Amino acid sequence: MKQIVQYLSIFVLLAMFSCAKPPQKFEGEEAYQIKTENGKPNYADLHFWAAHPYKHDPSDSIPEPLKANYRSDSTVDIFFVHPTTYTSNEKSFGSNANLEDAALNGKTDYSTILYQASIFNQAGRVFAPRYRQAHLSAYFPKNQEDSIEALKAFEMAYQDIKTAFEFYLANYNGGRPIIIASHSQGSTHTKRLLKEYFDNKPLKNKLVTAYVVGMVFDPSYLTNIPVCQTPSQTGCVCAWRTYKNDYVPPFVEREQVHTIVTNPLTWDASIPHADRNLNKGGILLKFNKLVPGVADATVTDKILWAGKPHFFGNIFYTSKNFHVADMNLYYISIRENVQTRINAYWKK
């Protein structure tokens, strides 16, 4: 029951932080009506990319206050893996999402791609594959049979991401440095992607940094990619999960592993706390409105704590779980840190 209550709060957050009306129309929106090959994506077809530099999509959106100083770069690539958007109670397509479903593709594009992937659009070219994501329920198996089905669902999802990444490397990368970014289920898969393609591999030299947000991340999982300790360190991993001050979810209390917790305001392991006045702006319900000072950040041994977000109407906001807003709350800080690490990478 506690887990159910906890994840109901995620849906409340999703409504607050991710369900705004699209700020503009994009060419080829009919592309949501796509056709798979026996259910599998064909990444040579741009329709199977939620974000891609060869088409105009929601990841290209720039919040209105940032447009005056916007200068795009194309010398670095961002490979972004989106979180779970297949959350319907009825599980219409079974354990894995149907990539031909227009409504689900639209939900993905105008939530996570708009509000999260857009963070990176000034730093470089953004690639975000559509994939047969596992249904949200895969994280909460009730018995052994459910557990086996969940593992199969996650494996199918990862194989799509792996195929997309290999296609990206072969056809688009051209030797560019790479930033890996992800949230929630996307982070479940990018941990494995880092292990298989970067850790102790030549591609590690192309890794600017990895922002693997919203999931537990045991640093010992990787043998040759360190945890980011400073704002300008490169070739390293940042990760955090955000909850209200003094709250530790029961499932976190039960965790037996150490995990990476990065402060997304200081980016410095020696400075675990940052007041909210250091937060230059989050993006909440209205994409084109920045909210400065929306949240502080304090590193604990397992999670990131933040005070109740400061925004107009927050009197009605009672959740202790800020999972869906892990990146939204620190939108400008992440955007600026990406550029700091890119600059440091080129100096090296």
C-alpha positions in Angstrom: 0.0 0.0 0.0 2.8 2.4 0.8 4.3 1.9 -2.6 1.0 2.6 -4.2 0.6 5.8 -2.3 4.2 6.7 -3.2 3.6 6.3 -6.9 0.3 8.0 -6.9 2.3 11.1 -5.9 4.4 10.6 -9.0 1.3 10.9 -11.1 0.4 14.1 -9.3 3.8 15.5 -10.0 3.6 14.5 -13.6 0.4 16.5 -13.9 2.1 19.6 -12.4 5.5 19.5 -14.1 5.0 17.7 -17.5 1.5 18.2 -18.9 1.6 21.6 -20.3 0.2 22.5 -23.7 2.9 22.3 -26.4 4.5 25.8 -26.8 4.5 25.5 -30.6 3.7 23.1 -33.4 6.2 20.9 -35.0 6.6 19.8 -38.6 5.5 16.3 -39.3 3.4 15.8 -36.2 1.6 13.2 -38.2 4.8 11.2 -37.8 3.3 9.8 -34.6 1.4 7.5 -37.0 4.4 5.2 -37.6 4.7 1.6 -38.7 7.0 -0.9 -37.1 8.5 -4.0 -38.7 7.0 -6.9 -36.7 6.7 -4.5 -33.8 10.4 -3.5 -33.9 11.7 0.0 -34.5 13.7 0.9 -37.6 16.1 3.6 -36.5 16.9 4.5 -40.1 13.4 6.1 -40.1 13.4 9.4 -38.2 9.9 8.7 -37.0 11.5 6.2 -34.5 13.4 9.1 -32.8 11.5 11.2 -30.4 14.3 13.7 -30.7 16.7 13.9 -33.6 18.8 16.8 -35.1 17.5 16.1 -38.6 13.9 17.0 -37.7 12.2 19.7 -35.6 10.8 18.2 -32.4 10.0 19.3 -28.8 13.6 18.8 -27.7 14.4 21.9 -29.8 12.1 24.1 -27.6 13.8 26.9 -25.7 12.1 28.6 -22.7 11.2 32.2 -23.7 13.5 33.8 -21.1 16.5 31.9 -22.6 16.0 32.7 -26.2 17.9 36.0 -26.3 21.2 34.3 -25.3 20.7 31.0 -27.1 23.6 29.9 -29.2 23.5 26.3 -30.4 26.5 24.0 -30.9 26.7 20.8 -33.0 30.2 19.5 -32.0 28.9 17.4 -29.1 26.0 14.8 -29.2 23.6 14.0 -26.4 22.0 10.6 -26.3 18.9 10.9 -24.1 16.8 7.9 -22.9 13.4 8.9 -21.7 11.6 7.7 -18.6 8.4 5.6 -18.4 5.4 7.1 -20.1 3.6 3.8 -20.5 1.6 4.0 -17.3 -2.0 3.2 -18.2 -3.8 1.0 -15.7 -5.2 -1.3 -18.4 -1.8 -2.1 -19.9 -3.4 -1.9 -23.4 -0.3 -3.3 -25.1 0.8 -5.8 -22.5 4.2 -5.5 -20.8 5.8 -3.3 -23.4 4.7 -0.2 -25.2 3.5 -0.2 -28.8 5.5 2.2 -30.8 2.7 2.7 -33.3 0.4 4.2 -30.6 0.0 7.9 -31.5 -1.3 9.0 -28.1 1.6 7.4 -26.2 4.2 8.9 -28.6 2.6 12.3 -28.2 2.6 11.9 -24.4 6.3 11.1 -24.5 7.2 14.0 -26.8 5.3 16.7 -24.9 6.4 15.6 -21.4 9.9 14.2 -21.1 11.3 15.2 -24.4 10.0 18.8 -24.0 10.7 19.2 -20.3 13.9 17.2 -20.0 15.6 16.6 -23.3 15.3 20.3 -24.1 17.8 21.0 -21.3 20.6 19.8 -23.6 19.6 21.5 -26.9 22.2 24.4 -26.6 25.0 22.1 -25.7 24.8 19.8 -28.8 22.7 17.6 -31.0 20.0 15.7 -29.1 19.2 12.1 -30.0 16.3 10.3 -28.1 15.1 7.0 -29.5 11.6 5.7 -29.1 11.7 2.3 -27.6 9.4 -0.5 -26.4 9.5 0.7 -22.8 8.4 -1.6 -20.0 5.1 -0.7 -18.4 5.4 1.0 -15.0 4.1 -2.1 -13.2 7.3 -3.9 -14.2 9.0 -2.1 -11.3 6.5 -3.7 -8.8 6.2 -7.4 -9.5 3.8 -9.2 -7.1 5.1 -12.7 -7.5 7.8 -14.8 -9.3 5.8 -14.9 -12.5 5.5 -11.2 -12.5 9.2 -10.9 -11.9 10.1 -13.1 -14.9 7.7 -11.1 -17.1 9.2 -7.8 -15.8 12.8 -9.0 -16.7 11.6 -9.9 -20.2 10.0 -6.5 -20.6 13.1 -4.6 -19.5 15.3 -6.7 -21.7 13.1 -5.9 -24.8 13.3 -2.2 -23.9 17.1 -2.4 -23.5 17.6 -4.2 -26.8 15.8 -1.4 -28.6 18.0 1.2 -26.9 21.1 -0.8 -27.7 20.0 -1.1 -31.4 19.4 2.7 -31.5 22.7 3.5 -29.9 24.6 1.3 -32.3 22.7 2.8 -35.3 23.6 6.3 -33.9 27.3 5.4 -33.6 27.5 4.0 -37.1 25.5 6.7 -38.9 25.5 9.9 -37.0 28.2 10.2 -34.4 31.2 10.9 -36.7 33.7 10.9 -33.8 31.9 13.6 -31.7 32.1 13.6 -27.9 29.0 12.1 -26.3 26.9 13.1 -23.3 24.6 10.3 -21.9 21.5 11.6 -20.2 18.4 9.8 -18.8 15.7 9.7 -16.2 13.9 6.9 -14.4 13.4 3.9 -16.6 15.8 5.5 -19.1 18.4 5.4 -16.3 17.7 1.7 -15.7 18.9 1.1 -19.3 21.7 3.7 -19.6 23.5 2.2 -16.6 23.8 -1.0 -18.7 24.6 1.0 -21.8 27.5 2.7 -20.0 28.8 -0.7 -18.8 28.7 -2.4 -22.2 29.9 0.5 -24.4 32.0 2.8 -22.3 33.4 1.1 -19.2 36.9 -0.1 -20.1 36.1 0.5 -23.7 37.7 3.0 -26.2 34.5 4.9 -26.3 35.1 6.1 -22.8 37.5 8.7 -24.2 34.5 10.3 -26.0 32.3 10.5 -22.8 31.9 14.1 -21.7 29.7 13.0 -18.7 26.7 11.0 -17.9 23.6 12.3 -16.1 21.8 9.2 -15.0 19.0 10.6 -12.9 16.1 9.1 -10.9 17.4 5.7 -10.0 19.8 4.0 -7.5 23.3 3.8 -9.1 25.9 1.7 -7.2 29.2 3.3 -8.3 30.9 -0.1 -8.1 28.8 -1.2 -11.0 31.3 0.6 -13.3 35.0 -0.3 -13.0 36.6 2.6 -15.0 34.1 5.4 -15.0 34.3 7.4 -11.7 31.6 9.4 -9.9 31.7 13.2 -10.7 33.3 15.0 -7.8 33.6 18.6 -9.2 31.6 20.8 -11.6 34.1 20.5 -14.4 35.2 16.8 -14.2 34.6 14.8 -17.3 34.3 11.2 -18.2 32.3 10.6 -15.0 28.7 10.0 -13.8 26.2 12.2 -12.0 23.1 10.8 -10.4 20.4 11.8 -7.9 16.9 11.0 -6.7 14.9 13.9 -5.1 12.6 13.8 -2.1 11.3 16.2 0.4 13.5 17.1 3.4 13.6 14.5 6.1 11.7 12.0 4.1 13.2 8.6 3.2 10.9 6.3 1.2 10.5 2.8 2.7 12.0 1.1 -0.4 15.1 3.3 0.0 15.5 2.4 3.6 15.5 -1.3 2.5 18.3 -0.8 -0.1 21.5 -2.5 0.8 23.7 -0.8 -1.8 25.7 2.4 -1.9 24.5 4.9 -4.5 25.7 8.0 -6.3 24.1 11.2 -5.0 25.1 14.4 -6.9 24.1 17.9 -5.8 22.6 19.4 -9.0 23.2 23.0 -7.7 26.8 22.8 -6.5 28.1 19.7 -8.5 30.8 19.5 -5.9 31.1 16.5 -3.6 32.7 18.7 -0.9 29.6 21.1 -0.9 26.6 18.8 -0.1 24.1 21.6 0.6 23.0 24.6 -1.6 20.3 27.1 -0.6 17.5 27.7 -3.1 18.8 31.2 -3.9 21.5 29.4 -5.8 18.9 27.8 -8.1 18.7 30.0 -11.2 15.5 28.4 -12.3 13.3 25.4 -12.7 10.6 24.7 -15.4 7.3 23.7 -13.9 3.8 23.8 -15.4 4.5 26.5 -17.9 7.4 25.7 -20.2 8.1 29.3 -21.1 8.3 30.5 -17.5 11.4 30.1 -15.3 10.9 29.8 -11.6 14.1 31.0 -9.8 14.8 29.7 -6.3 12.2 26.9 -6.8 14.2 24.4 -4.7 17.3 23.9 -2.6 19.4 20.7 -2.6 21.0 18.6 0.1 23.0 15.4 -0.4 22.3 12.5 2.0 23.9 9.1 1.9 21.1 7.7 -0.4 19.0 10.5 -1.8 18.8 14.2 -2.5 16.6 16.2 -0.2 14.9 19.4 -1.2 12.4 21.7 0.7 8.9 22.1 -0.5 9.2 23.7 -4.0 8.6 27.4 -4.0 6.0 28.4 -6.7 2.7 30.2 -6.8 0.0 27.8 -5.6 2.4 25.4 -3.8 0.0 25.5 -0.8 -1.9 22.8 -2.6 1.2 20.7 -3.2 1.7 18.1 -0.5 3.8 15.3 -2.1 7.0 14.2 -0.5 8.2 12.5 -3.7 9.8 14.8 -6.3 10.8 12.0 -8.7 9.2 13.3 -11.8 10.7 16.7 -11.1 14.3 15.4 -10.6 15.4 17.4 -13.6 12.7 20.1 -13.9 13.6 21.6 -10.5 17.2 22.1 -11.6 16.7 22.9 -15.3 19.0 25.9 -15.6 21.7 24.4 -13.3 21.9 21.3 -15.4 21.9 23.3 -18.6 24.9 25.4 -17.4 26.8 22.4 -16.0 26.6 20.6 -19.3 28.4 23.6 -20.9 31.0 23.7 -18.1 31.9 20.1 -18.6 32.0 20.4 -22.4 34.4 23.3 -22.1 36.6 21.3 -19.8 36.5 18.3 -22.2 37.8 20.4 -25.0 40.5 21.9 -22.9 41.7 18.3 -22.1 
